Amino acid sequence: TWQGRQYQPYPIQGSGFELNGKGTSTRPTLTVSNLYGMVTGMVEDLQSLVGGTVVRRKVYARFLDAVNFVNGNSDADPEQEVISRWRVEQCSELSAVSASFVLSTPTETDGAVFPGRIMLANTCTWTYRGDECGYSGPAVADEYDQPTSDITKDKCSKCLSGCKFRNNVGNFGGFLSINKLSQ
């Protein structure tokens, strides 16, 4: 348990996570157990997981939540962690036993085309109720921001006002400052 969230043990192994400021960046490898063919299914359905994000959290055992210890833990400190984010660059090996992935830093632009997505000032490009949107509450309004409690009519206007109705402004998928750049 870390920061109140329970993590289930799962066989993984990571290597090559060194960071340095000289030369080319490292390409760490993440090897994951393919228990029950779960990873095979994800690799086949989700384009080898390329572009997916891997979040690595490093924390010393002494700072883990008190519930992890029989007598509690007076040193528990949810602020004592180092977070690094990596992108899946390729699936380098897939077998019935395990899958290995080559990772890269998110700032690398090998083969990238800018912009990575269209930047619209007043239009949200997220899928309503999708992962990026994050809204999972009750029906609020239709696509014209008219109030409704009917879940079949509940749609997002794709505008900031739609997020305001749902108290979800923090997840608005537009770029409000774009209009200010041209002034």
N, C-alpha and C positions, 0 to 999 in steps of 0.2 A: 504494500500500500504506500503510495507516494502522493502527497498533497490531497489526501482523502479519496484518491481514486485507486481502485484495486486493479492490479495488473496480473494477468494469468501467466504462469511460466510457459515458455514455448522455446523449443530448441533453435537457437540462432547463433551465428558466429560472425563477427565483423573483424576485418583486418585492414590495415593501411590508412587509418584515420588521422595520420600526422598532418599538421598544418605548418607550412613554412612560407616565408615571403620571397624565396628565390626559385627561379626556374618555373617549370610547369607545375600546375597543381596536381595533387595526388588523385588517384582513382581508387578509392577504397572498394573493398568487396564485401558484400553481405550475403551470407549463405543461410538459407532458411529451410527448415524441415518441410518436406512435402507430405506431411501426415494426412492420410485419407485422400490424397490427390488434390487437396484444397488449393495449393499454389498452382498446380497444373491448370485447374479451372480458371483461376484469375489470369494467368498468363495467356491462355487461349482467348478468353473473353475481353480482356482489357489491353490489347496491343502490347503484350509482353511487359506490362506495367511501366513502359517507357514514359518518362515525364512525371511519374508519381513522386511524391515527397516522402522521404524518410526522415523522421525526427529522432535524433539521438539525444537522450538525457543522461548526463553523467552526474551522479550524486554519491557522496561517501555514505556508507552504511550507517555511520553514527548520526547522520542527520535525518534518517528515515522516520516516518510517522511513528508515534508511540505505540500504536496498535500492533506493530511488528515485533514488539518485545514483551516478554512475560511480565516484567516489572515496569513497563512503560519506558519512556525515553526523554529525559530532561534536556537532551541536546537536540531534539527534533526541531528542524528549522526548514520550512517549506521554501525559503528563499535561496537555499544553498544548492544550486544546481547550475550546470553549464549545458545550454541547449545549442545543438548544431543541426542545421538542416541540409539535406542532400537530395539530389534528384537521381532517379533511376535513369541511367544512360542506356543500358542494354541488359538483357537477360543472357548471361554468358554460358549458363549450363542449366539444363532441366532434366531431371531423372525421376524415377519413381521414389527415390529416397530424399532428394533435396533439390533446391534451386539456388543458383548463384547469380547475383546481380552486380554489375559494375556501376558505381555511383560517381557523381560529379558534383561540384559546388553549383548552387543555383545561379551564381553570377556569371558562369561561363556561357559563352554565346556560340559555341561550335555549331555551325549550321543554322543558327537562329535567324529569323527574319523579323525586323522591327517594323511596326509594333507587333508584339506577341498577340495582342487583341485590339480590336478597334476601340478607340477612346472617344466616348460620347459624353458630353457634359451633363445632359439632363435625362438620359435614358439608361436604365439599368439593364444590363445584358444577362443577368443571372436567371436561371430557371426558377420560377416561383415554387417555393417550398423545397428547392433542391439544396444540396450541401452548401453551396456558396451563399445562397439566400438565408438559409438557417431558420426561416420562420416555420413553426409547426403548431401555432395556436389555432383558435377557432376562426370561423368565417368572419370577415370584417367588412369587405367592400368588393364591388365588382370592378371590371377593367376601366370604368369611368369614375372611380372613387365614390360611387354611390353606396351608402351603407347597406349591408345585407347580413342576415344570419343564416342564409341558405348556403350550405357548403358547396352545392352544385353551381352556384352563381359566383362563388368566391374566386376572384381572379385579381392579379396585380396590375396596376396601371403602368408599371415599369417606370414610374416617376418617383421623385423623392417623396411626394405626398403619399404615395402608396406605402412607403416604408414608415412614414410618420403615423399613419393610421394604425399600423401594427407595432409601434414602438420598436422598430427594427432599423433605424437610421444608420447604425454602425455597420450594417451589412449592405448598404446601398451600393450597387455595382456600377454606378456612373462615376464620372470624374468632374465633380462640381467646379474645380478650379480651372478647367480648360477654357471656359469663357473669359476668365480674367487674364489669361495669357495673351489673348489677341487685342487687348485694350491698351 
